[in-house]
């Protein structure tokens, strides 16, 4: 691996990571205000409905199109490809939105919840979130991380401001959370259209054959992944009370803000580099190994600190949620084993999503069966533990396939890795 490429990768990762940290601070402030004002039950229900609506969009194509934007923006730099794909995606999302909106009574009844209005309003995210994800992946494909950062800063600032206005000042209740989210996404989209003119699109031509080949491998893996996630959400609705949903989502948001930043940043920065060097299995394996090792190290160290401080922090800042501390050790364990993203990135860059589909099929079977048993018996803890087993199974299968492809990916950090991480990030300091 060339030292220049590696320095560029580390520098872009550091920038992406720092932006995630900033957004985490804003997110924690948002959670502090809204969760305390709404209380566990209303907070849990509205966040659950928002997650359920976005998950429906992902199941019916959002995640597939987002991956296409990410992968083929980096390869083709084609404006024609981006807008043609975006038109097809939005046409599909309008149909999904209308179906979800008019079937809201059935859906809410099926998952064992109440308050159809909450879910019906949440379905607006089916129209907004896919377009936002499309532009995010477009900018990531161009390695324009700064444009995404500015958009997310604007979105989160307005989301926080309007959530306070709607929920606290105007007393719209939990629905104000959805209204504020919609305002934030719309602001991101307006800024994205402005930045679109500054992107250096190379040509309008693109290789439709390679896109079709990629889609043929991508669709099965994505559908299986999203189907498993949707089934898990149905189990949550059926077996977890609203107040415990509030406990779970608060603990998960705090944990994800503090731990998911390095994982998300690595995934965003890693794929464009891998795609450009997809003919070098050694380089791809090296990038993936470094990503996983750093993520594991960070998660273990930060996770220990979070677990130790969770109880006192909840009692001080979230008194109505103080009993949620028991969820943090399980969530830390989950984030330690959630290392499938760098591995999936390897398969995406090699256009071998057919192998990921096989891993997802096993994950679906494990998640459906084990999830039903654990979630019905242990509620939120069972949900987390079932996901731990699912991610472990998926990772082991993908590592097995990579070994057969002669791509070496290491997941256990060694002392030389510690020295490398220290020297790399020290070089970024002024």
Secondary structure by P-SEA (a helix, b strand, c coil): ccaaaaaaaaaaaaaaaaaaaaaaaaaaaaaaaaaaaacaaaaaaaaaaaaaaaaaaaaacaaaaaaaaaaaaaccccaaaaaaaaaaaaaaaaaaaaaaaaaaaaaaaaaccccaaaaaaaccccccaaaaaaaaaaaaaacaaaaaaaaaaaaaaaaaaaaaaacccccccaaaaaaaaaaaaaaaaaaaaaaccccccccccccaaaaaaaaaacaaaaaaaaaaaaaaaaaaaacccaaaaaaaaaaaaaaaaacaaaaaaaaaacaaaaaaacccaaaaaaaaaaaaaaaaaaaaaaaaaaaaaaaaaaaaccccccccccaaaaaaaaaaaccaaaaaaaaaaaccaaaaaaaaaaaaaaaaaaaaaaaaacaaaaaaaaaaaaaaaaaaaaaaaaaaacbbbbccccaaaaaaaaaaaaaacc
